[in-house]
Amino acid sequence: MAKITFPTILTLIRLIASPIVLPILLVYGLPYNIAIINIFLASLFALLALTDFFDGYLARKLKLESRLGKALDPLADKFLVYSTLIALLAINRIYFYWVVLLIGRDFFIMGLRQIALEQGFSVPVDWLGKIKTMTLLTFLTVTIAHPYHWMHHDSFYQGIETTLLFFTLILSLWSAKNYYDTFMEKASSTLTNTNEY
């Protein structure tokens, strides 16, 4: 049996806490709009998001990369983002269409990657996709921490949240197009190489 490394343990923490602990705390804690609760929940989300960086960094730095970790890492990432989006939707902190768009975009890319693998090539993560992920995680952190009724300068925080949402949506669509273009380019190249034989 393969040994579970520390980076994989970080991934497992994110994988388990994201769909089980975090959504419950968000749904039952955020509606109170109490500053300390909002900040605590935003910090918890940010810590879980940071494990995505540290598990990969430590695995490479300490040469502890494993097949289990590589398989679980993207799954844990999806659980973190999707469960948070759905929890925020359940308490009306985000418009339902943005949730549909963000999750639908991911399923579109996952579909492209699956088709690519079946055709014998891959569609790697690009820099724009990484920036989109960072912007999305920042947007979710701000949305969770958003003070709403417990501060007078609500419009200021609303402006920050709206700006982050705008950039998240733009980057999501832009990166999805990049993935599609890469997919089509590699698919055409693969087809050309096949026809040559």
Salt bridges, closest charged atoms under 4 A:
ASP52 OD1 - ARG14 NH2 3.57
ASP55 OD2 - ARG14 NH1 3.07
ASP73 OD1 - ARG14 NH2 2.67
ASP77 OD1 - ARG14 NH2 2.89
ASP106 OD2 - LYS78 NZ 3.14
ASP106 OD1 - ARG105 NH1 2.83
ASP106 OD1 - LYS132 NZ 3.96
ASP154 OD1 - HIS146 NE2 3.04
GLU161 OE1 - HIS146 ND1 2.35
ASP181 OD2 - LYS177 NZ 2.81
